């Protein structure tokens, strides 16, 4: 035993072995941390999302209208700093209340900011709408249902300050992309299904008759389907959902089950524009089934989907890549939908 102990001691005293040992300890520590906390993977995913932000915004900015709308940025609707702020846009020179699109940004519930969608909202505002981009606290800094409560508070603030914000409170459209589409659909389901709102434990800030439409891009609407994802995408979404719900067992516990707006939508769900790219796995597992379910309920649905072999393949959040023809078509379709449901 003494001989073994001396050998181990000699190994640790060698400089190269000290480095290897330290590296091994760090790796083991990281593995333990990632298995017990969603923070490490969440930070990696957030960094990936944010790495493409500037390029995405630059592409959208290339398509801004010649006459930019009026804008007021970083308006507070709550007390949690920048997390509870919004941007508002409306056509320059407008003094009237306008039909209003309230947009919730995506980012897998763990990243993103209203600045990501601001150029798109400027484009929509130029078409005769008041458009609003909402911030909310992302995970893992806060867990479900913090974001839902904050967004509901935002709706209350918008209605209470409708006159100065040029909001027609009887013509509100909820919109979102990716995780924002999930949040928008959940709010829409709560507003139109009192039993669901009771289960979530939130009193909706607006009435069902004030909500005239929903625009859902590349979202998540039924969490059981997320288990069918494969590879790095599966790891990313499962990590994000762990961070957002606060539990690894998000598919079987209340936070996850209550996020599935597909399960709680009723015939009173608002007219819905829904889309996803053919190169996005979420389209086939989430958006298409959501469209089917709403149609079964008798909801007015405008679906914008593409054949599986469409080229080029349209990835997640394709609608923001306005250099492409499909995104331009989706924008035209979105505006036509908004004109119809708010007209």
C-alpha positions, -999 to +999 in steps of 0.1 A: +000+000+000+028+024+009+044+017-025+011+025-043+007+057-022+042+068-031+035+062-068+003+083-067+021+111-049+049+110-074+024+112-103+007+142-088+040+161-083+049+159-120+039+192-137+023+176-167+003+153-145-009+182-124-022+199-156-040+167-167-055+162-132-067+198-131-083+194-165-099+162-155-113+178-124-127+207-144-143+183-170-159+162-143-171+193-125-187+206-157-204+173-164-218+173-129-229+209-132-247+203-165-265+173-151-278+192-121-284+227-135-297+242-167-274+272-165-244+260-184-263+247-215-286+278-214-256+301-216-242+282-245-275+283-264-280+320-256-245+327-270-254+309-302-286+328-306-269+362-299-240+355-323-264+359-353-284+389-340-265+417-358-266+399-391-304+391-388-312+427-378-291+440-407-310+419-432-343+431-419-331+467-420-324+464-457-362+462-462-374+491-441-399+514-458-387+547-471-410+566-447-402+552-412-429+552-386-429+571-354-413+552-325-410+553-288-385+528-274-379+512-240-412+522-224-417+506-190-448+485-182-434+469-150-408+473-123-382+447-134-360+471-154-354+465-191-371+431-188-405+448-185-403+474-213-417+477-248-412+495-280-441+510-299-444+521-335-471+538-355-473+556-389-458+591-388-485+618-385-512+595-372-533+608-343-560+581-343-562+548-325-551+520-349-555+482-350-526+470-329-501+441-333-485+430-300-454+409-308-436+386-284-400+378-294-385+344-296-352+329-284-361+295-269-374+311-237-338+317-227-326+345-250-338+372-273-349+408-270-376+431-285-348+447-305-347+415-326-381+421-340-381+459-341-373+462-378-401+438-387-425+459-365-414+490-383-424+474-416-458+464-403-464+498-387-459+514-421-489+494-433-512+513-410-508+496-377-496+503-342-471+477-335-456+468-301-426+446-292-426+433-257-397+423-235-400+397-207-376+380-183-360+350-199-349+318-182-330+306-163-331+341-146-368+335-141-390+304-145-425+297-157-450+314-153-430+346-148-430+355-185-467+348-189-476+370-159-453+398-172-468+397-207-503+397-193-493+428-172-480+443-204-514+439-220-531+456-191-507+485-193-512+488-230-550+489-226-548+514-197-526+537-218-543+531-252-550+567-260-514+579-259-501+548-276-526+549-305-540+515-296-575+505-307-583+482-278-611+465-297-587+454-325-557+437-309-536+409-326-512+388-306-481+377-325-449+359-319-420+339-333-406+306-320-409+307-282-427+340-286-453+322-307-458+297-279-463+326-254-487+344-278-507+312-283-509+306-246-521+341-239-547+337-267-559+304-252-562+319-218-581+350-231-606+328-249-608+298-224-617+309-189-611+273-175-576+273-189-569+308-174-581+294-141-556+265-143-527+288-152-538+311-123-538+343-143-568+367-149-565+378-186-560+415-190-581+417-221-615+402-231-619+377-259-638+402-281-608+425-280-585+398-294-592+397-332-563+376-344-531+357-337-499+355-359-478+325-350-444+319-366-424+287-361-438+281-326-442+253-300-478+244-291-477+209-277-448+198-255-451+161-258-441+165-295-408+180-284-396+145-272-396+134-309-368+159-318-334+144-325-297+154-322-284+188-312-318+205-318-334+181-293-306+188-267-311+225-272-348+226-267-348+201-238-322+222-221-342+254-227-374+239-214-356+227-183-344+262-177-378+278-185-400+254-165-376+249-137-378+211-139-361+184-159-395+166-161-412+194-180-432+170-202-450+154-173-453+182-147-476+212-145-454+238-161-449+218-193-484+205-196-499+239-191-477+254-218-494+232-245-518+257-260-530+231-285-546+211-257-565+241-244-576+259-275-613+261-281-636+272-309-633+308-295-596+309-303-590+340-325-585+338-363-550+326-368-522+330-393-497+302-388-465+293-406-432+273-404-404+265-428-401+230-444-365+228-432-376+233-396-384+202-376-408+222-354-431+228-384-440+191-387-442+184-350-458+217-339-471+242-364-489+217-388-506+199-359-516+232-343-532+243-376-551+210-379-564+213-343-576+248-348-593+239-380-610+209-363-624+234-338-638+256-365-612+284-360-605+306-391-569+295-400-546+310-426-518+284-430-485+292-449-466+259-452-443+245-479-439+211-495-413+189-478-391+191-509-393+228-513-360+244-523-343+261-508-352+245-475-367+271-452-353+270-417-365+281-383-375+318-383-374+319-421-400+347-421-374+373-409-350+366-438-366+391-461-338+387-487-356+355-497-387+351-517-406+329-492-401+355-464-414+382-487-445+361-496-451+354-459-449+391-451-475+399-479-497+371-465-494+384-430-504+419-439-534+406-459-544+386-428-540+416-405-561+438-429-589+412-430-592+405-393-589+441-382-608+457-411 
